[in-house]
Amino acid sequence: MIREAIFHQPYDAGAFPVAEDTVVVRLRAARDDLVTCLVVYGERFVHPPRDEIQAMTKIGSDALFDYYQATLRGRRLRYAFLLSDGRETLWYTPLGLTPERPADTVLHFHYQYVHRRDLFTPPDWLAEAIIYQIFVDRFANGDPGNDPPGVAPWSVDARPTPTSFYGGDLRGIIERLPYLQALGVNTLWLTPIFTAPSNHKYDPTDYYQIDPHFGDLATFQDLVRRCHALGIRVVLDGVFDHCGADFGPWRDVVAHGAASRYAPWFNIESFPVQTDPKNYETFAFTPSMPKLNSDHPEVRRFILETATYWLRVADIDGWRLDVAEGCDHALWREFRQAVKAVKPEAVILGELWQEAQRWLRGDQWDTVMNYPLWHAIVSFFATGAIGAETFAARLLRLQVAYPDPVQAVLVNLIGSHDTPRIRQLAQGDARRVALAAIFLFTYRGVPLIYYGDEVGLMGGPDPDCRRPMPWDARDWDQATLALYRRLIDLRRRHAVFRRGDLRLVWADAATNGFAFARWDAAEMALVVFNNSPVPRRVALARRALPCWGQPLSDVLSERPVYQDETGLRVELEPFGAAVLLGPLAPDPTGSPT
């Protein structure tokens, strides 16, 4: 047995509750090393102790490791792992690997108690969400009278610069609500709308005023009311890591130096303040965005009051937190309590480009933008930088990095205002974009659409990815738009894509083929990809799947699916995919694992 590969942690993604009487545990082992992987468990305070024995399910493998998972019934659990590689059998507990089971169960792993308040409980609607991100200056110009001076022409040929303005505003969003409703989205995320000198508004001057080039409070309230009437939620972008150079407290510090009452609001090395070289902390390397000192009580109070003000005044449905790692965990705990006290179903969405488990324990954020998944998606489907096996391994590592309830609501994306457009990364190949979109809407998590991706908008890195939305339908890729509408409708009609379980079932380096399964109590879906320039015949054995649906049909096309009791076969065109869906068939050996 390769002992150094065995690993388990009895918390976070290693052991987590999914109900008040149910805990999921995971174990890592070396790839292809174990022939038996059992978990022996029982309630902690039953005397004499009574054991349950359960075989763990291998949920996947990467280049080095196998990952196992089991679902245990109980609220106060102790457990140990019994492992065999065919040559030796060992017990794995906090004492390590031993030939004998520790007699005292105090020395086993423990999940001490499933507290109701410790369950991960994001807003229930979040799993149903289909998010549409709007960069407000670039979406639609509904009121030319509030345009800033020198707006650039709204054109399909536009090439934005860092300082370009195009005149998009809140009235423009209101006028385009019929388009968004027809598309099928049910949640809008607006980039910042508060007063700021830039086009992006991530340098706020006044957190309590709508930027006059976007509209006013009455217009924003009207937008939210109209959205709610259509069943669409509205999430605002909160810039609480930093402010803009015109923010009143910062201007006071610049004017009065150390004597300013606001000096403790910022992290300043020396006085007077200087910008070149800068002697204060900022967002990234940007002198015009001074970083707020969220440790200071007045700053914390300002952030919390700002967040709750817009919930009360405009009835928004939550916050997306920009540069969210810039504030401490304690602040986000206070933020959650304040926000949920006003609107319990409000969502808190953090921006973080890395793994975010520390913020997703149920006491801070509800979800995070899943940028590690974005990188995997574009590397496999758009650029071809990685193959199917590497892609599957990355997905698996993300899967085991989070508890299942967290994974179900991670916000998945194939583009945002901070990334090149998916169509650009795919070098204009609509087939590759289609594969990425099919994955986005059928994979576990909450899909996010960056405005314009659905009509084939191109654009390189920022600021080119922020081109104005084309509103002449002759400039749209109608096939891509039709696919998006169909995928959104599919997701909204079938709960298996919103709340179903997930298993990666096939990844082939030779053909660059990939597949995953989704299932719930009623349906089973199998999503199969041919990410190669030649046609492929894909055959999958029933024994390789976690469950079985019969009959399965391809809901994206009329292609035939050849299926019998041993498995199925489907023919895929170059850079093609099939979404096979059908009723969940009874499993004679038991329920899906």
N, C-alpha and C positions, 0 to 999 in steps of 0.2 A: 504494500500500500504506500502511495506517495503521501506521507503524513503531512509534509509541510503545506500541501495544497488544501487540506481540510480547514474550513473556516465557517463559523457561525457567530452572529451577534444577536443577542436576545432583545433587540429594540430596533426602531426605525425600519429599514427595509428588510431586516433579518427576521423580525417577529413583530407582527402588527395585528390589531383587532380589525375585523370587518363587521362584527356585530357584538352585542353585549355578551354573547356566549360562544364566540367563535374567534379563533386566533390562527393566522397563517404563519408558518415558519419556513425558512429557507436555509439551505446548506450548500456550500460550494465544495467540490472535490476536483481532483485532476481529471482531465478528459479521458474517458474510456477506462477509468481505473477501478470503479466499483461495480460489483455484480449484484450486491444487495445493499439497499439503503433504507433503513427502517427508523421510525421515530417511536419511542416507547414513552407513553405519557399518562398522566392522570391528574385528578384534582388534588390540590396541595394538602387539603385538610380532611381527607377521607382516611379513616382508620378501621381496619388495617388497610394499607395502601392497595389500590386496585389499578392494575395496568391495562391500558389499551395499546395495541400494536398496529401501526399503520405503515404500509409501504409508501415511500415518498415518490412523487412523479418527477421524472427528469423533464424540466420545462425548456431546456435548450443547452447548447454547447457553443463556446467560442474556441479560439485556437488553443487555449491552455486548459480551460476548465469546463466541467459539467455543473449545471445548477439544478437543484432539486427543491421541491416545494410540497408541503402537506397542509391540510386544513384540519385543525384540532378543535373539538368541541369542549367547551369549558370556560369558566370565568377566572379561575385561579389555578394556573397550570404549572406543573413541573414536568420536565421532559429530558430525555437523553437520546442520543443517536446510536444505533447499532449498525456497524458498517463492515462489509466484507469485500475483499478483492478476489476471493476464490482461494487465496493462500493463507490469509489470516483474518480473524474477526476481532474487531476492537470496538470498545465503547468510547463515545466522544461526549464529554461533559466539560464544565469549566476547569476541571483538573487536567484536561488534555485527552490524549488517546491512551486508554488502558485496557489490558486484557480482561479485567474484571469490572463489573458494574459497581460504582460506589454504593455501598449498602445504605448510607444515610442519604435520603433524597434531598436534603438541604444542599448537597453538593451537586445536584443536577442543575440544568438550566431552569430558570423560572420566568414565567410571565405572571407577576404577582397578583394583578387584579385588573380586570377590564372596567375602568370607570366610564360611565356614560359620557361624561364631558370630555374624555380623552379620545373619543372616536373622532375620526377626521370627517367633518360635516360641512363641506362647501355648500353654497346655495344649490338646492335641488335643480333649479333651472339651468345651471351651468353645464351639466351633461347634455342638455338639449340645445345648447347655444351653437349658432353658426355666426361667427364674428366677422364683421366687415370693417376694416380699418380705413378711416378717411383722413388724409392729410388736407386740412381744411382749405388752405390757400390754393390747392390744386384740384379740388373736386368739382365745384360748380360755382359760377358767379351769378348769383340771383339778384344782386343789388349793385349795379355799377356806380351808384351814387356814393357808396362808402369805400370805393377803391382807393388804395394808397397812391401817391404820385408816381408816375412813370411805370405803370403796370405793363408787362410784356404782353404781346399778342397771344391770345388763347388759340394755339394751333397744334395740329398733330406733328408739326415739324419743330416744335419748341424744344430748346435745349437749355434747361435751367442753369443758372450760375448760383453760387452760394447766397447772392443778394437779390435774386430775381423775385418779383412779386407778380402774381397773375390775377388776383382779385377774387379768389374763391371765398365764400362766406356762408353763414348759417342759412340765409334765405335760399342760397343755391341748394343746400342739402334738402331743405323743405320741398323745393320744387322737384327734386329728383327722388322723393320718397316712392312714387309709383314704380320707378325703375328698380329700386332696392326691394320693394315688396314683390315684384315679379321675379326677381332673381331668387328670392326665397330666404334671404338672411333674416335673422331675428335679433341681432345685437350689433350696435354701432360702437366702435371705439374711435373717438375723435382725438387727434393730436391736440396739444394745448390751445385753448381758446382765450386765455386771459391776456391782458394788455402786455405787449412786449414789442421791442423794435424790430425783431427779425421776422422772416417769413414763416419760420417753423414754430416760433413762440416758446422754445425751450429755454428762453432767457427772460423769465417773467419780471415785469415791473410792478404790477398790482394784481395780487391773487384774488381780489374781490370785484374786479371789473372785467366785463367782456371786452376784448379788443375792439375798438370802434370800427376797424376795417373788416371785422367779422359780423358786426351787428351790435345788439344791446341785450340787456337782461330779458326784456319782454320777448324778443325774437327767439332767444334760446329757450325760454319757458314754453313758447309756442311749439318749437321743434320737439321738445321732450313730450309735450302733451300729444302731438300728432303721432309721434313714434309709438307711444304707449297705446294709443287707440288702434294702431295697426299690429300690436303684439310685438313691437320692437323695443328692446331695451337700449339705454344710452349710457356708456361708460366714458368718463373723462380721464384725461392724462394729467397726473399730479407730478409736478416738478418740485420735490421737497429735498433733494440732495443739494441743490444749489439754487441761485437766483440769477437775475440779470444785473448788469452794471448800473442800471437806472432804478433798481429797487431802493425805496426810500431809506431803510436802515443802512444799506451799503453806501449810499451817497453821503449819509451823515458821518460814517466812519472816514470816508475819503476826505471830507471837509474838516473834521475835528480830531482825527487821529485817535490816540489812546484815550482822550477825554470823552469821546462819544459813548453814550450809554449803550450803543449797539455794538461796540467793539467786541464784547464776548460772544456775539452772535456768529462770529467768523473765526477761522483759524489763521491768525496773522502772526508772522514771525517777528516783525519789527515795524516801527513807524518812522516816518510817514509811509502810507501805502504807495507802492510803486508797481507798475505793470511790466517793465522791461529792464532787468529781469524781475519777474513778479516775486513778491515776498509774502504771499498768502496762498492758501490752498484753493484750488479751483476744480471744476469739472474737467477731467482730462488735462489738456494743456491750454485751456481757453481762458485768458485773463478776463474776458467779459462775462464769465460765469463763476463768480465767487462761491465757494462751497459753504453751505450753512453748517454751523456747529450744532448738530442735533442733540448734543449732550446738555446744552444750556436749557434750563427750565422754560425760559421765555420763548425760545425757538420751538420747543416741543409743544407748548401751548398754542403757538401760532399755527403750527402744522395741523394739530387736532381741530382747532376752531375753523380753519379753512376747509378741512375735509367735511366736517359736519354742516357747515354753512351751506354748501352747495347741495347736500342731500336734502336739507330742509327747504331751501329757497327754490330749487329747480327740480326736486324729486328725481335726481339722477340715480342710476342703478349700480354705481360702484366707481372704483378708481383703478386705473392702470398706473403703476408707480414707476416713474422714470429713474434710472440709475439707482435701483432700490437697495443695492448693497451698501450705498453711501450712508444709510442711517442704521443705528444699532438695533439689535433684536428687541431690546426692552421697549424702544419707541414703537416698533411695529406691533408689539403686544398691546400697548396702550392705544395705538391707532385702531386695531381690530375691535377692541372693546368700545371705543367711542363710536366708530362707524356702525357696528352691529346694534348698539343701543338705539340709534336713530332709525336704522333700516336693517333688520336682521338678514334680509335676503340680498343685501348689497354685496357685490363681488369685490375682492381685493386681489388684483393681478399684478405680480411683481415682474420687473424686467431684470433678468440675470442671464448672462450668456454661458454660464457653466451649470453644473449640477446644483440643485437648490434644496436638498433635503432639510437642511437646518432651518429653513424658513417655512417648511411645509409639514409641521407637526401638529397643525390644527389650532395653534395659538397666535399665528401671525398672518400669512397670506393664505388665500384659498387656492391659488394656482400660480403658475409662472409661464412666461414665454419660453417655449421649448427649443431654444437655439441649438443645443447639441443635436437634436433630431433634424432641424433645418439643415445643418451642415451635412449630415448623413444623406438626407434626401437629395440635395443638389449634387453631392459628390457621386451618387449612384445614378440617378435618373438624368440630371441635366448635363453634367460635364463628363461623366464616365470616368472620373478619377479613381473610383474604387469599383471592385467587382461584387458579385452577389454574396459570396461568402463573407467578405469584409463588412458589407452592408448589414447582413444578418447578425454578425457578431456585435456590431455597434448597437443595433436595436436591442439585442439581448442584454448588453451591459446597461443600457438605459432602463430596460425593463426591471432588472434586479436592483437598480439604484433607488427605486421608489416602491413604497407599498402600493398594492393594487388600487385602493380607493384614490390615491393621489394620481396614479397614471391615468385613471379614467377621466380626469378633468385637466390634464396638462394642455396648454394652448399650443397646438401644433401649427406650423406655418411653413410656407415655401417662399415667403418674401415679406419685407416690411420696408419702412422708410429708411432703414439703416443698412439694407442689403441691395446688391444688384437684383434687377428683375429676373424672375425665373426664366422668362423667354430669352432674355439676353444671355444668361448663363448657358442655355441650351442652344445658343447660336441660331436662334430663330426657328428651331425645329419644333413644330407644334406637336409632333408625336411624343417627344420627350416630355414636353410640358403636360400632355394628357396623362402620361404615366404618373408623373408627380401629383397631379390633381386627383387621380383615382386613388392613389395611396392616401393622400391627405384626408379624403372624405370617407374612407372605409377603415382606416386604422383607428386604434384606440386613442381617445383624447378629443379635444375640442378644436375643430378646424377654424383657421383664421384666413380670410382673403384680404390681400392688400389691394386697395382700389385699383382697377384697371387690369389686373392680372387676368380677370375673366374675359377680357376682350382682346388679349394679346399685346398689351402695352409693353414696349421695350424700354430699356434704361440700364445704364451701367451703375457704378458705385455713386453714392451721394456726391453731388446733388442730382445726377442724371436720372436716378431712380424716382425722382419726384416730379416727373413731367405732368402737365395738366391732363386731366381725364378727357379723352376725346368723346364728344357727344354727337358727332355725325356717324350714324350707324354704318355708313359706307367705309368708315375707317376701322370697323371692328372685325375681328376674326370670328365670324358667325358660328363656325364649327366649335371653336373653343367655348364661346358663350353658351351654346346649346349643351355642351358637355357639362359645364359648371351647373347649369340649371337642372340637368338630369341627375347629377350626383347629389345636389342639395335636396332635390325631391326624394331621391332614394333614401338618403340619410334620415329625412324627416318622417318618411313612411315606415321605416323598418328600425325598430328599437335595437336590433342586434348590432347595428353600426354605432349606436350611441352609448349603449350600456352593456353590450355583450362581452364575454371573455375573449381572450386572445391567445393564440399560440403560433409561433413561427414554425412552419412545417417543411419548408424545402428551400434550399439555396444551392445552386449548382455553378461552380466556377467555370466549367467547360462551356456551358451554354448561356451563362449570365441570366439564368432563370431564377425566380424567387416566388414564394407563396406564403400566405398566412391564412389562418382560420379564425373566424369569429363565431360565437354561438351564444344563445341564451336559452330560456326554457322552451321557446317556440320554434326558433329558426336556426339554421346553420348557414354560414357564408364561407366561401373559399375564394380568395382573391389571388389570381395567378398573373405573373408578369413575365413577358419575354423582352428583356432589355438588351436586344441584339438586333443587328440589321438584316437577319435572315429569318424566314419562317421557322417555327418550332412546333413539334408535337410534344405536349407535356402529358406524362402519365404519372398519376399518383396512386399509390396503393392505399386501400382503406386502412390497413393496419398502421400506416404512418400518420394517420389523422387522429386528433383527440376526440372526434365525434363524427357523425355521419348524417347527411341530409339526403333525402330521396323522395321525389326526383329533384335534381339540381338543374337549374336553367340559367343561362347567361342573361342577366338583366340589362346588359349594355348593348347586346347585339342579338342577331338571330342565329348565331353560329351553333351548330349541334354540340351536345355534350354526350359523349359515349360513357355509359355508366352501367356497372353491374355490381354484384355483391363483393367483388374483390377490389374494386377501385374505379377510377375514372380516367378519361382521356379527353383532351381538348386541343384543338389546333389554333395556334396564335400567329398572327401576321407579324412582320418585323416591327419592333417597338410597339407591341400590342399587349393588351391585358384582357382578362375575363373576370367578371364578378359573378360567381356562381352562387345562387341562392335557392334555398328550399326548406321545407319543413324538417325539423329535427327528427330523425328516425330513432326509435327505441334501440338501445344498445343491449344486446343479449348478455354482455359481460358486466353490465353496470352502467351507471350514469357517466357523462363526460368527465374526464379527469381534469 
